[in-house]
Amino acid sequence: MDPHDSYKLGVIFFISMSAMVSIVGGAWLKRPRASASDNRLLADIAERLARLESAVDAIAVETERISEGQRFTTKLLNERTGAEAGSARS
């Protein structure tokens, strides 16, 4: 191997590494940073999600209450229909 070839290889390697470091470094410097407005936005979103969770829980409780009432009404109607059918047979 010629001494000039190893010199050329070293220069090419150095240029390649410099280009890669500059590209990665530039991307790193341009990355978005968290600001105070971002923190307020995140706090606002967290608060809204908490309210949404509370609303969904309240809806679930009310739906269960309605379902229980419907089961009770259906049971009463079935008992009443059964009692009327039993008295009609007699």
C-alpha positions as CSV (number, residue, x, y, z in Angstrom):
1,M,0.0,0.0,0.0
2,D,1.3,3.4,-1.0
3,P,1.9,6.0,1.8
4,H,-0.2,8.4,-0.2
5,D,-3.1,6.0,-0.2
6,S,-3.2,5.8,3.6
7,Y,-3.1,9.6,3.7
8,K,-6.0,9.9,1.3
9,L,-7.9,7.3,3.3
10,G,-7.4,9.3,6.5
11,V,-8.5,12.5,4.8
12,I,-11.7,10.9,3.4
13,F,-12.4,9.3,6.8
14,F,-12.0,12.7,8.6
15,I,-14.2,14.5,6.0
16,S,-16.9,11.8,6.3
17,M,-16.9,11.9,10.1
18,S,-16.9,15.8,10.1
19,A,-20.0,15.8,7.8
20,M,-21.8,13.2,10.0
21,V,-21.0,15.1,13.2
22,S,-22.2,18.4,11.7
23,I,-25.5,16.8,10.4
24,V,-26.2,15.1,13.8
25,G,-25.1,18.2,15.8
26,G,-27.3,20.5,13.7
27,A,-30.3,18.3,14.1
28,W,-29.6,18.1,17.8
29,L,-29.4,21.9,18.1
30,K,-32.6,22.4,16.1
31,R,-34.6,20.0,18.2
32,P,-37.7,21.4,19.9
33,R,-37.3,22.4,23.5
34,A,-40.0,22.4,26.2
35,S,-41.0,26.0,27.1
36,A,-43.3,27.4,29.7
37,S,-46.2,27.6,27.3
38,D,-45.7,23.9,26.5
39,N,-45.8,23.1,30.3
40,R,-49.0,25.1,30.6
41,L,-50.5,23.3,27.7
42,L,-49.6,19.9,29.2
43,A,-51.1,21.0,32.5
44,D,-54.3,22.1,30.8
45,I,-54.5,18.8,28.9
46,A,-54.0,16.9,32.1
47,E,-56.8,18.9,33.8
48,R,-59.2,18.3,30.9
49,L,-58.5,14.6,31.0
50,A,-59.2,14.5,34.7
51,R,-62.5,16.2,34.2
52,L,-63.3,13.8,31.3
53,E,-62.5,10.8,33.5
54,S,-64.8,12.2,36.2
55,A,-67.6,12.7,33.7
56,V,-67.2,9.1,32.3
57,D,-67.3,7.7,35.8
58,A,-70.5,9.7,36.6
59,I,-72.1,8.4,33.4
60,A,-71.1,4.8,34.3
61,V,-72.7,5.2,37.7
62,E,-75.9,6.6,36.3
63,T,-76.1,4.0,33.6
64,E,-75.8,1.2,36.2
65,R,-78.5,2.9,38.2
66,I,-80.8,3.0,35.2
67,S,-80.0,-0.7,34.4
68,E,-80.8,-1.7,38.0
69,G,-84.2,0.1,37.8
70,Q,-85.0,-1.6,34.5
71,R,-84.1,-5.0,35.9
72,F,-86.4,-4.3,39.0
73,T,-89.3,-3.1,36.7
74,T,-88.9,-6.2,34.5
75,K,-88.9,-8.5,37.6
76,L,-92.1,-6.8,38.9
77,L,-93.8,-7.1,35.5
78,N,-92.8,-10.8,35.2
79,E,-94.1,-11.5,38.8
80,R,-97.3,-9.7,38.0
81,T,-97.8,-11.5,34.7
82,G,-97.1,-14.8,36.4
83,A,-99.6,-14.1,39.2
84,E,-102.3,-13.1,36.6
85,A,-101.6,-16.3,34.6
86,G,-101.9,-18.3,37.8
87,S,-105.2,-16.8,38.8
88,A,-106.6,-17.2,35.3
89,R,-105.9,-21.0,35.5
90,S,-107.8,-21.4,38.7
